[in-house]
Amino acid sequence: MVPPVANPSAAEQLAGGVKAEFRRRLQGEYVPRLGRCLDLLTEPDVWRRPAPNCNSVGNLLLHLAGNITQWILVPFAGRPDDRNRPAEFAATSGASGKDLLLRLATVVDEACAAVDAQSVDELLRERTIQQRYRETGLAAILHVMEHMSGHSGQIYAFTKQVTGRDLAFYDL
């Protein structure tokens, strides 16, 4: 959690709010909801592509972990950029759904800690991401939230279509 600052400036308050929302959405919403989906899906469903030009849940979980690493952990925590994005989409089998979720949850936890450690100046500083995008730290955070929302929504919809069940997110 972000430590409180005595008499924080408006910029510090805004930064604290962004950091808290990043953590709340990723750790408190997306990861538990994805876990609910994986509880309902069979292991073959995790790697099933709805159509040849579509991604499986497994592909999307690999992709989310890769994206968060590249957009948050590389620029904020100094991780090496060794992502193999094409492999995320090429995989047709691999780790279990639970293992993929654990990997994603670990990346999310590390990303939340990295975001929490950023000063207002660091959130405003531009950096290069994926060797081509010039983004502020804040823009990178917003990108990851939006990106995770979109792909999580795909997984939620797939799970509902395959299982025919209400995901009961209100019970989480």
C-alpha positions as CSV (number, residue, x, y, z in Angstrom):
1,M,0.0,0.0,0.0
2,V,1.1,3.6,-0.6
3,P,2.3,5.2,2.6
4,P,0.5,8.4,3.6
5,V,2.4,11.7,3.1
6,A,2.1,14.5,5.6
7,N,0.3,17.4,3.9
8,P,0.5,15.9,0.4
9,S,0.3,18.1,-2.6
10,A,-2.5,17.7,-5.1
11,A,0.0,15.9,-7.4
12,E,0.9,13.5,-4.6
13,Q,-2.7,12.9,-3.8
14,L,-3.5,12.2,-7.4
15,A,-0.5,9.8,-7.7
16,G,-1.6,8.0,-4.6
17,G,-5.1,7.6,-6.0
18,V,-3.7,6.2,-9.3
19,K,-1.5,3.8,-7.4
20,A,-4.3,2.6,-5.2
21,E,-6.7,2.1,-8.1
22,F,-4.0,0.2,-10.1
23,R,-3.6,-2.2,-7.1
24,R,-7.4,-2.4,-6.5
25,R,-8.2,-3.2,-10.1
26,L,-5.4,-5.7,-10.8
27,Q,-5.1,-7.5,-7.5
28,G,-8.6,-7.0,-6.1
29,E,-10.7,-7.4,-9.2
30,Y,-9.1,-8.9,-12.3
31,V,-7.0,-11.7,-10.7
32,P,-9.8,-13.0,-8.5
33,R,-12.3,-12.9,-11.4
34,L,-9.9,-14.7,-13.6
35,G,-9.5,-17.3,-10.8
36,R,-13.2,-17.7,-10.8
37,C,-13.1,-18.4,-14.6
38,L,-10.3,-20.9,-14.2
39,D,-12.3,-22.7,-11.4
40,L,-15.1,-23.2,-14.0
41,L,-13.0,-24.2,-17.0
42,T,-11.6,-27.6,-17.7
43,E,-7.9,-27.8,-18.5
44,P,-8.7,-28.5,-22.2
45,D,-10.9,-25.4,-22.2
46,V,-7.9,-23.3,-21.0
47,W,-6.0,-24.0,-24.3
48,R,-9.0,-24.3,-26.6
49,R,-9.2,-21.6,-29.3
50,P,-12.8,-20.7,-30.2
51,A,-11.7,-20.4,-33.8
52,P,-8.4,-20.7,-35.6
53,N,-7.9,-16.9,-35.6
54,C,-8.7,-16.6,-31.9
55,N,-6.6,-16.9,-28.8
56,S,-7.1,-19.4,-26.0
57,V,-7.5,-18.4,-22.3
58,G,-3.9,-19.8,-21.9
59,N,-2.6,-17.5,-24.6
60,L,-4.3,-14.5,-23.0
61,L,-2.9,-15.2,-19.6
62,L,0.6,-15.6,-21.0
63,H,0.0,-12.3,-22.9
64,L,-1.2,-10.4,-19.9
65,A,1.9,-11.5,-17.8
66,G,4.2,-10.5,-20.7
67,N,2.5,-7.2,-21.3
68,I,2.6,-6.2,-17.6
69,T,6.2,-7.2,-17.3
70,Q,7.1,-5.2,-20.4
71,W,5.1,-2.1,-19.6
72,I,5.6,-1.9,-15.8
73,L,8.5,-4.1,-14.6
74,V,10.9,-3.3,-17.3
75,P,10.6,0.5,-17.1
76,F,9.8,0.9,-13.4
77,A,11.8,-2.0,-11.8
78,G,14.7,-2.3,-14.3
79,R,13.9,-5.8,-15.4
80,P,15.5,-7.0,-18.6
81,D,13.2,-6.9,-21.6
82,D,13.3,-10.6,-22.6
83,R,9.7,-11.0,-23.6
84,N,8.8,-13.2,-26.5
85,R,5.4,-11.8,-27.5
86,P,4.9,-14.1,-30.6
87,A,5.3,-17.2,-28.3
88,E,2.5,-16.0,-26.1
89,F,0.1,-16.3,-29.0
90,A,1.7,-19.4,-30.7
91,A,1.4,-21.7,-27.6
92,T,-1.3,-24.4,-28.1
93,S,-0.6,-26.1,-24.7
94,G,1.5,-25.7,-21.7
95,A,1.0,-24.9,-18.1
96,S,-2.2,-25.5,-16.3
97,G,-4.7,-22.7,-15.9
98,K,-3.9,-22.5,-12.2
99,D,-0.2,-22.2,-12.9
100,L,-0.8,-19.5,-15.5
101,L,-2.9,-17.6,-13.0
102,L,-0.2,-18.0,-10.3
103,R,2.4,-16.6,-12.7
104,L,0.1,-13.7,-13.6
105,A,-0.7,-13.0,-10.0
106,T,3.0,-12.9,-9.2
107,V,3.6,-10.4,-12.0
108,V,0.7,-8.3,-10.8
109,D,2.0,-8.3,-7.2
110,E,5.5,-7.2,-8.5
111,A,4.0,-4.6,-10.7
112,C,1.9,-3.1,-7.9
113,A,5.0,-2.8,-5.8
114,A,6.9,-1.2,-8.6
115,V,4.1,1.3,-9.2
116,D,3.9,2.1,-5.5
117,A,7.6,3.0,-5.5
118,Q,7.3,5.6,-8.2
119,S,7.5,9.3,-7.2
120,V,5.3,11.9,-8.9
121,D,8.3,12.9,-11.0
122,E,8.8,9.3,-12.1
123,L,5.1,9.0,-13.0
124,L,5.5,12.1,-15.2
125,R,8.8,11.1,-16.8
126,E,8.7,9.8,-20.3
127,R,10.4,6.5,-21.1
128,T,10.6,4.1,-24.1
129,I,8.5,1.0,-23.9
130,Q,8.6,-1.9,-26.3
131,Q,11.5,-0.1,-28.0
132,R,9.1,2.2,-29.9
133,Y,6.5,3.9,-27.6
134,R,7.4,7.1,-25.8
135,E,5.1,7.0,-22.7
136,T,5.0,8.6,-19.3
137,G,4.9,6.4,-16.3
138,L,1.2,7.4,-15.8
139,A,0.4,6.5,-19.4
140,A,2.0,3.0,-18.9
141,I,-0.1,2.4,-15.8
142,L,-3.3,3.4,-17.6
143,H,-2.3,1.3,-20.6
144,V,-1.9,-1.8,-18.4
145,M,-5.2,-1.2,-16.6
146,E,-7.1,-0.8,-19.9
147,H,-5.2,-3.8,-21.5
148,M,-6.0,-6.1,-18.6
149,S,-9.6,-5.0,-18.6
150,G,-10.0,-5.9,-22.3
151,H,-8.4,-9.3,-22.2
152,S,-10.0,-10.2,-18.9
153,G,-13.4,-9.4,-20.5
154,Q,-12.6,-11.8,-23.3
155,I,-11.9,-14.5,-20.8
156,Y,-15.1,-13.8,-18.8
157,A,-17.1,-14.0,-22.0
158,F,-15.5,-17.2,-23.2
159,T,-16.1,-18.8,-19.8
160,K,-19.7,-17.8,-19.8
161,Q,-20.2,-19.2,-23.3
162,V,-18.4,-22.5,-22.6
163,T,-19.9,-23.2,-19.2
164,G,-23.3,-21.5,-19.6
165,R,-22.8,-20.3,-16.0
166,D,-23.1,-17.0,-14.2
167,L,-19.6,-16.1,-13.0
168,A,-21.0,-14.8,-9.7
169,F,-18.4,-12.1,-9.4
170,Y,-20.6,-10.3,-6.8
171,D,-19.8,-13.2,-4.5
172,L,-16.0,-12.5,-4.6
